[in-house]
Every structure is written in C-alpha cells, then in structure tokens.
Amino acid sequence: MQKKNHNTRYDSGKHLLDWLLLLVALVMLTATIPGQASTSEAGSRFTDDETEDLRTIAFTYGLNLGSYFASNATANYYNGSGRHSLESALNRQHNYNRIRESLGYDFELHGLPLSMSYSPAILVGVFGTIQIGKGTAVHGEFNFARLRVDDQFTLELDKPSFIEGDNVVRYPLSGVEERSEIQLGIQHTTIIPGGTIHPFVEGGVSLVNTRVRENRARIEGQSYSIRNISDTHYDFRDDGIGMGGYASLGLRMDLGDSYALALGGGTRYSMIRLGEEYEGYYFNYTLFVRLFLSQ
C-alpha cells in the first residue's frame, strides 16, 4: 500500500511538471512574435532610445554555469541505516561470500557514517526572460546538477587481534543523485544610464525533481549496491518532485550590443523528496555565471 501512494505522488508531480514546461514554452513562443501595437504604445510613454531598448531586449535567453551547494540535512539518506540498509546488503549470501573471499576472514558491520555531506556540484542550465517593463522581466530557468556524497564505514574482521581496533577496517560508501529544477519568477535589473554594469534581483517559485542514481559500498576493489532489492525489482521510487521558492541577485555586464555576462548567487528553499525520513524543506545555494546569447 505504501508503494502505491508514493508512485501516485510521483505520477501527479510528473504531470504538473509537464504542464508547467508547456506553459513556459507557450509564453516564450508568444513573446517572440513581433507586436507593433505594443511598440506603438511604448513609444507614447518612453523616449525613442527607451522604446528601442524595450524592442531589442523583449526576449533574451542564454546559458547557466555554476556551482550547486546542497544542504547536508539529506546526505545521511545514503549512510546505509535506513530503507537501503548496508548491513542487509553485506549479508546477502552472494555478497557475503564474495567479501569474505576478498578479506580472508568472516566479518560484521562495525559502524556507519553519521555526518555525511555533499560535495559542491556543477550546475548547468538554460534561461530566458520576457521584458514586461523598463528593467523588469518574467524570468524562467531550467537547471541540472549531479550531486555526490562520500564517506566511510567500518567492518570488524573475525581475526586474532592483540591491539584494540586492529581488526577494524574502513571502506568507502557513496551516493549519487540528480536534481533538475524549473524556476519561474520576476527579475528586476537596475539600468544605469551610460554604464555597462547593472545590478539585478529576482525571485519566484520552483519545482525540484530529485532522482537517486546509486548508493554503493566499495570493499577491496569490489563495488556493492546497497539499494533495497524490492525497490529495484518493482521500480519503486522514494524520491520525487517538490515545490519551493528561490531568490537571486547579481551583476549583469554588457559585452557590446549583442551579448552580456552576469555573475550572481542565489538561494532555494525547496521541498526535497528523498525518503520519508529526509523529506522536507531545505535551503540550497548556488553561484552562477550567465552568458546572454541575445540582448
């Protein structure tokens, strides 16, 4: 019954994500159609230079590249203590036999890491803006980050030991997850007359899809998945889609008439769905560079 509820939640979240993607695509497509009437109305409220600015930057787009710093509050999902049990994985008969052969002794799990942490990840994505006023635009992004968490666990070997702890050995434990996010909000850029550097601030809502890719222990050169066998067999997911909000600020630097570069940082406060124990709202942070391919 529990599996059915999680799958239903994932399916409904997937449909919501599909509809939002379609909406963003339609809005951006509409913005690329020339609007003579709106240009004429703008001319009555702005100078010729301002009207030209509104027309030439009605729609901009480009690429994101940066770093993603995930909250460590969810990292212990990969430490082998929960649904995906390291002890159960090691004690599966075929795994136990392979490990015993490589170690030369019987063994048992001695200790698990209790403070796992994510490494900073590379963030890549695309963005687009639709101008709705002088310096104000609707802003949308799609970003992707592949996160990794690494630590060590210990095994106690069944061998004679004359020094306490001499029969305890450490081995690597790791997890890999992917996060895809869609952001939709408002961006305001303070246009400095005659300047090439313009500060901006933005904020809005976001959807984050978290996907676990692997959770593995490595012993004497051999890799062992500790993912729950039934989850793998039935394609059951205890990760999924969550909603939240974001805010960013930075500086945009004009590079001639056609290109611009932006440097900034942002925070996300989003629902991260990663197992029942770690499902919740967490702060995650980014540093980014944006290359505007149109302006």
VEXVOLO-623573 format. One record per residue (C-alpha): chain; z, x, y; residue in three letters; residue number from 1. Coordinates in steps of 0.25 Angstrom, whole numbers. Layout:
% VEXVOLO-623573
site kette A z Z x X y Y rest ALA nr NUM $
...
//
This chain:
% VEXVOLO-623573
site kette A z 0 x 0 y 0 rest MET nr 1 $
site kette A z 3 x 11 y 10 rest GLN nr 2 $
site kette A z -10 x 18 y 7 rest LYS nr 3 $
site kette A z -18 x 5 y 11 rest LYS nr 4 $
site kette A z -10 x 4 y 24 rest ASN nr 5 $
site kette A z -14 x 18 y 28 rest HIS nr 6 $
site kette A z -28 x 16 y 25 rest ASN nr 7 $
site kette A z -29 x 3 y 32 rest THR nr 8 $
site kette A z -23 x 10 y 45 rest ARG nr 9 $
site kette A z -33 x 21 y 43 rest TYR nr 10 $
site kette A z -45 x 12 y 42 rest ASP nr 11 $
site kette A z -41 x 3 y 54 rest SER nr 12 $
site kette A z -39 x 16 y 62 rest GLY nr 13 $
site kette A z -53 x 21 y 58 rest LYS nr 14 $
site kette A z -60 x 8 y 63 rest HIS nr 15 $
site kette A z -52 x 10 y 76 rest LEU nr 16 $
site kette A z -57 x 24 y 78 rest LEU nr 17 $
site kette A z -72 x 20 y 74 rest ASP nr 18 $
site kette A z -71 x 8 y 85 rest TRP nr 19 $
site kette A z -65 x 18 y 96 rest LEU nr 20 $
site kette A z -76 x 28 y 93 rest LEU nr 21 $
site kette A z -87 x 17 y 94 rest LEU nr 22 $
site kette A z -81 x 13 y 107 rest LEU nr 23 $
site kette A z -81 x 27 y 113 rest VAL nr 24 $
site kette A z -95 x 29 y 109 rest ALA nr 25 $
site kette A z -100 x 16 y 115 rest LEU nr 26 $
site kette A z -92 x 19 y 129 rest VAL nr 27 $
site kette A z -98 x 33 y 129 rest MET nr 28 $
site kette A z -112 x 28 y 126 rest LEU nr 29 $
site kette A z -111 x 17 y 137 rest THR nr 30 $
site kette A z -107 x 28 y 147 rest ALA nr 31 $
site kette A z -120 x 36 y 145 rest THR nr 32 $
site kette A z -129 x 24 y 149 rest ILE nr 33 $
site kette A z -132 x 26 y 164 rest PRO nr 34 $
site kette A z -126 x 16 y 173 rest GLY nr 35 $
site kette A z -134 x 14 y 186 rest GLN nr 36 $
site kette A z -125 x 3 y 191 rest ALA nr 37 $
site kette A z -112 x 11 y 189 rest SER nr 38 $
site kette A z -118 x 23 y 196 rest THR nr 39 $
site kette A z -122 x 14 y 208 rest SER nr 40 $
site kette A z -109 x 8 y 209 rest GLU nr 41 $
site kette A z -102 x 22 y 208 rest ALA nr 42 $
site kette A z -111 x 26 y 220 rest GLY nr 43 $
site kette A z -105 x 16 y 229 rest SER nr 44 $
site kette A z -91 x 21 y 226 rest ARG nr 45 $
site kette A z -93 x 36 y 225 rest PHE nr 46 $
site kette A z -101 x 47 y 233 rest THR nr 47 $
site kette A z -115 x 52 y 228 rest ASP nr 48 $
site kette A z -108 x 64 y 221 rest ASP nr 49 $
site kette A z -97 x 56 y 215 rest GLU nr 50 $
site kette A z -108 x 46 y 209 rest THR nr 51 $
site kette A z -116 x 57 y 204 rest GLU nr 52 $
site kette A z -103 x 63 y 197 rest ASP nr 53 $
site kette A z -100 x 49 y 191 rest LEU nr 54 $
site kette A z -114 x 48 y 185 rest ARG nr 55 $
site kette A z -115 x 62 y 180 rest THR nr 56 $
site kette A z -101 x 62 y 173 rest ILE nr 57 $
site kette A z -102 x 48 y 168 rest ALA nr 58 $
site kette A z -101 x 53 y 154 rest PHE nr 59 $
site kette A z -96 x 66 y 149 rest THR nr 60 $
site kette A z -94 x 72 y 135 rest TYR nr 61 $
site kette A z -91 x 85 y 129 rest GLY nr 62 $
site kette A z -83 x 93 y 118 rest LEU nr 63 $
site kette A z -68 x 96 y 116 rest ASN nr 64 $
site kette A z -62 x 108 y 110 rest LEU nr 65 $
site kette A z -47 x 112 y 110 rest GLY nr 66 $
site kette A z -34 x 113 y 102 rest SER nr 67 $
site kette A z -26 x 102 y 96 rest TYR nr 68 $
site kette A z -11 x 103 y 95 rest PHE nr 69 $
site kette A z -5 x 93 y 85 rest ALA nr 70 $
site kette A z 9 x 88 y 85 rest SER nr 71 $
site kette A z 17 x 95 y 73 rest ASN nr 72 $
site kette A z 24 x 82 y 71 rest ALA nr 73 $
site kette A z 14 x 78 y 60 rest THR nr 74 $
site kette A z 12 x 92 y 54 rest ALA nr 75 $
site kette A z 22 x 90 y 43 rest ASN nr 76 $
site kette A z 13 x 80 y 37 rest TYR nr 77 $
site kette A z 7 x 92 y 29 rest TYR nr 78 $
site kette A z 20 x 98 y 25 rest ASN nr 79 $
site kette A z 20 x 92 y 11 rest GLY nr 80 $
site kette A z 32 x 84 y 12 rest SER nr 81 $
site kette A z 27 x 70 y 13 rest GLY nr 82 $
site kette A z 16 x 62 y 6 rest ARG nr 83 $
site kette A z 8 x 74 y 4 rest HIS nr 84 $
site kette A z 18 x 82 y -4 rest SER nr 85 $
site kette A z 17 x 97 y -6 rest LEU nr 86 $
site kette A z 27 x 96 y -18 rest GLU nr 87 $
site kette A z 19 x 85 y -25 rest SER nr 88 $
site kette A z 6 x 93 y -23 rest ALA nr 89 $
site kette A z 12 x 106 y -28 rest LEU nr 90 $
site kette A z 18 x 99 y -40 rest ASN nr 91 $
site kette A z 5 x 93 y -45 rest ARG nr 92 $
site kette A z 3 x 99 y -58 rest GLN nr 93 $
site kette A z -10 x 105 y -56 rest HIS nr 94 $
site kette A z -6 x 111 y -42 rest ASN nr 95 $
site kette A z 8 x 116 y -48 rest TYR nr 96 $
site kette A z 1 x 123 y -60 rest ASN nr 97 $
site kette A z -9 x 130 y -50 rest ARG nr 98 $
site kette A z 2 x 134 y -41 rest ILE nr 99 $
site kette A z 11 x 139 y -52 rest ARG nr 100 $
site kette A z 0 x 147 y -57 rest GLU nr 101 $
site kette A z -3 x 154 y -44 rest SER nr 102 $
site kette A z 12 x 156 y -41 rest LEU nr 103 $
site kette A z 16 x 160 y -55 rest GLY nr 104 $
site kette A z 29 x 152 y -54 rest TYR nr 105 $
site kette A z 33 x 138 y -54 rest ASP nr 106 $
site kette A z 37 x 133 y -40 rest PHE nr 107 $
site kette A z 42 x 121 y -32 rest GLU nr 108 $
site kette A z 40 x 117 y -18 rest LEU nr 109 $
site kette A z 51 x 124 y -9 rest HIS nr 110 $
site kette A z 49 x 120 y 5 rest GLY nr 111 $
site kette A z 39 x 113 y 15 rest LEU nr 112 $
site kette A z 36 x 116 y 29 rest PRO nr 113 $
site kette A z 43 x 107 y 39 rest LEU nr 114 $
site kette A z 37 x 110 y 52 rest SER nr 115 $
site kette A z 22 x 111 y 50 rest MET nr 116 $
site kette A z 13 x 112 y 63 rest SER nr 117 $
site kette A z -1 x 110 y 66 rest TYR nr 118 $
site kette A z -10 x 122 y 71 rest SER nr 119 $
site kette A z -17 x 119 y 84 rest PRO nr 120 $
site kette A z -31 x 113 y 80 rest ALA nr 121 $
site kette A z -45 x 114 y 87 rest ILE nr 122 $
site kette A z -49 x 101 y 94 rest LEU nr 123 $
site kette A z -63 x 97 y 95 rest VAL nr 124 $
site kette A z -70 x 85 y 100 rest GLY nr 125 $
site kette A z -79 x 78 y 110 rest VAL nr 126 $
site kette A z -76 x 69 y 123 rest PHE nr 127 $
site kette A z -83 x 60 y 132 rest GLY nr 128 $
site kette A z -80 x 54 y 146 rest THR nr 129 $
site kette A z -85 x 42 y 153 rest ILE nr 130 $
site kette A z -84 x 42 y 168 rest GLN nr 131 $
site kette A z -77 x 29 y 174 rest ILE nr 132 $
site kette A z -73 x 34 y 188 rest GLY nr 133 $
site kette A z -72 x 47 y 196 rest LYS nr 134 $
site kette A z -65 x 57 y 187 rest GLY nr 135 $
site kette A z -61 x 46 y 177 rest THR nr 136 $
site kette A z -68 x 44 y 163 rest ALA nr 137 $
site kette A z -66 x 38 y 150 rest VAL nr 138 $
site kette A z -63 x 49 y 140 rest HIS nr 139 $
site kette A z -65 x 50 y 125 rest GLY nr 140 $
site kette A z -63 x 61 y 115 rest GLU nr 141 $
site kette A z -65 x 64 y 100 rest PHE nr 142 $
site kette A z -57 x 76 y 95 rest ASN nr 143 $
site kette A z -55 x 82 y 82 rest PHE nr 144 $
site kette A z -44 x 92 y 77 rest ALA nr 145 $
site kette A z -41 x 98 y 63 rest ARG nr 146 $
site kette A z -26 x 101 y 62 rest LEU nr 147 $
site kette A z -19 x 111 y 53 rest ARG nr 148 $
site kette A z -5 x 113 y 49 rest VAL nr 149 $
site kette A z 0 x 125 y 41 rest ASP nr 150 $
site kette A z 14 x 129 y 35 rest ASP nr 151 $
site kette A z 20 x 134 y 23 rest GLN nr 152 $
site kette A z 28 x 128 y 11 rest PHE nr 153 $
site kette A z 37 x 135 y 1 rest THR nr 154 $
site kette A z 37 x 136 y -15 rest LEU nr 155 $
site kette A z 48 x 140 y -23 rest GLU nr 156 $
site kette A z 44 x 148 y -35 rest LEU nr 157 $
site kette A z 51 x 148 y -49 rest ASP nr 158 $
site kette A z 53 x 163 y -50 rest LYS nr 159 $
site kette A z 65 x 172 y -50 rest PRO nr 160 $
site kette A z 69 x 175 y -36 rest SER nr 161 $
site kette A z 80 x 185 y -32 rest PHE nr 162 $
site kette A z 79 x 183 y -18 rest ILE nr 163 $
site kette A z 81 x 169 y -12 rest GLU nr 164 $
site kette A z 68 x 163 y -7 rest GLY nr 165 $
site kette A z 60 x 174 y -14 rest ASP nr 166 $
site kette A z 53 x 163 y -23 rest ASN nr 167 $
site kette A z 49 x 154 y -11 rest VAL nr 168 $
site kette A z 35 x 156 y -6 rest VAL nr 169 $
site kette A z 27 x 150 y 5 rest ARG nr 170 $
site kette A z 13 x 143 y 5 rest TYR nr 171 $
site kette A z 4 x 137 y 16 rest PRO nr 172 $
site kette A z 4 x 122 y 18 rest LEU nr 173 $
site kette A z -7 x 116 y 27 rest SER nr 174 $
site kette A z -12 x 103 y 32 rest GLY nr 175 $
site kette A z -25 x 99 y 39 rest VAL nr 176 $
site kette A z -28 x 87 y 47 rest GLU nr 177 $
site kette A z -39 x 82 y 57 rest GLU nr 178 $
site kette A z -37 x 74 y 69 rest ARG nr 179 $
site kette A z -48 x 66 y 76 rest SER nr 180 $
site kette A z -45 x 59 y 89 rest GLU nr 181 $
site kette A z -52 x 50 y 99 rest ILE nr 182 $
site kette A z -47 x 49 y 113 rest GLN nr 183 $
site kette A z -51 x 39 y 124 rest LEU nr 184 $
site kette A z -46 x 38 y 138 rest GLY nr 185 $
site kette A z -47 x 41 y 152 rest ILE nr 186 $
site kette A z -50 x 54 y 159 rest GLN nr 187 $
site kette A z -48 x 57 y 174 rest HIS nr 188 $
site kette A z -54 x 70 y 180 rest THR nr 189 $
site kette A z -50 x 74 y 194 rest THR nr 190 $
site kette A z -63 x 79 y 200 rest ILE nr 191 $
site kette A z -60 x 90 y 210 rest ILE nr 192 $
site kette A z -72 x 90 y 220 rest PRO nr 193 $
site kette A z -79 x 103 y 220 rest GLY nr 194 $
site kette A z -71 x 108 y 209 rest GLY nr 195 $
site kette A z -75 x 112 y 194 rest THR nr 196 $
site kette A z -61 x 109 y 188 rest ILE nr 197 $
site kette A z -56 x 95 y 187 rest HIS nr 198 $
site kette A z -43 x 91 y 180 rest PRO nr 199 $
site kette A z -43 x 79 y 171 rest PHE nr 200 $
site kette A z -33 x 70 y 163 rest VAL nr 201 $
site kette A z -36 x 60 y 152 rest GLU nr 202 $
site kette A z -29 x 51 y 143 rest GLY nr 203 $
site kette A z -31 x 39 y 133 rest GLY nr 204 $
site kette A z -30 x 35 y 119 rest VAL nr 205 $
site kette A z -33 x 42 y 106 rest SER nr 206 $
site kette A z -36 x 40 y 91 rest LEU nr 207 $
site kette A z -32 x 51 y 81 rest VAL nr 208 $
site kette A z -37 x 51 y 67 rest ASN nr 209 $
site kette A z -28 x 61 y 59 rest THR nr 210 $
site kette A z -34 x 66 y 45 rest ARG nr 211 $
site kette A z -27 x 75 y 35 rest VAL nr 212 $
site kette A z -36 x 84 y 29 rest ARG nr 213 $
site kette A z -28 x 93 y 20 rest GLU nr 214 $
site kette A z -13 x 97 y 16 rest ASN nr 215 $
site kette A z -13 x 109 y 7 rest ARG nr 216 $
site kette A z -3 x 119 y 2 rest ALA nr 217 $
site kette A z -8 x 133 y -2 rest ARG nr 218 $
site kette A z -2 x 141 y -13 rest ILE nr 219 $
site kette A z -7 x 155 y -18 rest GLU nr 220 $
site kette A z -21 x 153 y -13 rest GLY nr 221 $
site kette A z -22 x 139 y -18 rest GLN nr 222 $
site kette A z -23 x 126 y -10 rest SER nr 223 $
site kette A z -16 x 113 y -14 rest TYR nr 224 $
site kette A z -18 x 100 y -7 rest SER nr 225 $
site kette A z -4 x 92 y -5 rest ILE nr 226 $
site kette A z -11 x 79 y -1 rest ARG nr 227 $
site kette A z -6 x 67 y -8 rest ASN nr 228 $
site kette A z -15 x 65 y -21 rest ILE nr 229 $
site kette A z -16 x 50 y -20 rest SER nr 230 $
site kette A z -20 x 51 y -5 rest ASP nr 231 $
site kette A z -31 x 60 y -8 rest THR nr 232 $
site kette A z -36 x 51 y -20 rest HIS nr 233 $
site kette A z -35 x 38 y -12 rest TYR nr 234 $
site kette A z -40 x 44 y 1 rest ASP nr 235 $
site kette A z -27 x 39 y 7 rest PHE nr 236 $
site kette A z -24 x 44 y 22 rest ARG nr 237 $
site kette A z -11 x 45 y 28 rest ASP nr 238 $
site kette A z -17 x 50 y 41 rest ASP nr 239 $
site kette A z -26 x 42 y 51 rest GLY nr 240 $
site kette A z -28 x 37 y 65 rest ILE nr 241 $
site kette A z -18 x 35 y 76 rest GLY nr 242 $
site kette A z -19 x 32 y 91 rest MET nr 243 $
site kette A z -13 x 38 y 103 rest GLY nr 244 $
site kette A z -16 x 43 y 117 rest GLY nr 245 $
site kette A z -20 x 56 y 124 rest TYR nr 246 $
site kette A z -19 x 63 y 137 rest ALA nr 247 $
site kette A z -26 x 76 y 142 rest SER nr 248 $
site kette A z -28 x 84 y 155 rest LEU nr 249 $
site kette A z -36 x 96 y 159 rest GLY nr 250 $
site kette A z -47 x 102 y 168 rest LEU nr 251 $
site kette A z -62 x 100 y 168 rest ARG nr 252 $
site kette A z -70 x 111 y 173 rest MET nr 253 $
site kette A z -85 x 108 y 177 rest ASP nr 254 $
site kette A z -95 x 118 y 172 rest LEU nr 255 $
site kette A z -107 x 115 y 180 rest GLY nr 256 $
site kette A z -113 x 101 y 181 rest ASP nr 257 $
site kette A z -115 x 98 y 166 rest SER nr 258 $
site kette A z -102 x 104 y 159 rest TYR nr 259 $
site kette A z -87 x 104 y 161 rest ALA nr 260 $
site kette A z -76 x 110 y 153 rest LEU nr 261 $
site kette A z -62 x 104 y 152 rest ALA nr 262 $
site kette A z -49 x 111 y 148 rest LEU nr 263 $
site kette A z -37 x 102 y 144 rest GLY nr 264 $
site kette A z -26 x 97 y 136 rest GLY nr 265 $
site kette A z -21 x 84 y 130 rest GLY nr 266 $
site kette A z -10 x 77 y 122 rest THR nr 267 $
site kette A z -12 x 66 y 112 rest ARG nr 268 $
site kette A z -1 x 56 y 108 rest TYR nr 269 $
site kette A z -7 x 50 y 95 rest SER nr 270 $
site kette A z -3 x 43 y 82 rest MET nr 271 $
site kette A z -5 x 54 y 71 rest ILE nr 272 $
site kette A z -6 x 47 y 58 rest ARG nr 273 $
site kette A z -2 x 57 y 47 rest LEU nr 274 $
site kette A z 6 x 51 y 36 rest GLY nr 275 $
site kette A z 17 x 41 y 38 rest GLU nr 276 $
site kette A z 28 x 51 y 41 rest GLU nr 277 $
site kette A z 20 x 58 y 52 rest TYR nr 278 $
site kette A z 12 x 46 y 58 rest GLU nr 279 $
site kette A z 16 x 45 y 73 rest GLY nr 280 $
site kette A z 12 x 48 y 88 rest TYR nr 281 $
site kette A z 12 x 63 y 91 rest TYR nr 282 $
site kette A z 7 x 72 y 103 rest PHE nr 283 $
site kette A z -4 x 81 y 100 rest ASN nr 284 $
site kette A z -10 x 91 y 111 rest TYR nr 285 $
site kette A z -24 x 97 y 114 rest THR nr 286 $
site kette A z -30 x 108 y 122 rest LEU nr 287 $
site kette A z -45 x 106 y 125 rest PHE nr 288 $
site kette A z -58 x 111 y 131 rest VAL nr 289 $
site kette A z -69 x 100 y 134 rest ARG nr 290 $
site kette A z -83 x 104 y 136 rest LEU nr 291 $
site kette A z -90 x 93 y 144 rest PHE nr 292 $
site kette A z -105 x 93 y 139 rest LEU nr 293 $
site kette A z -109 x 83 y 150 rest SER nr 294 $
site kette A z -103 x 81 y 164 rest GLN nr 295 $
//
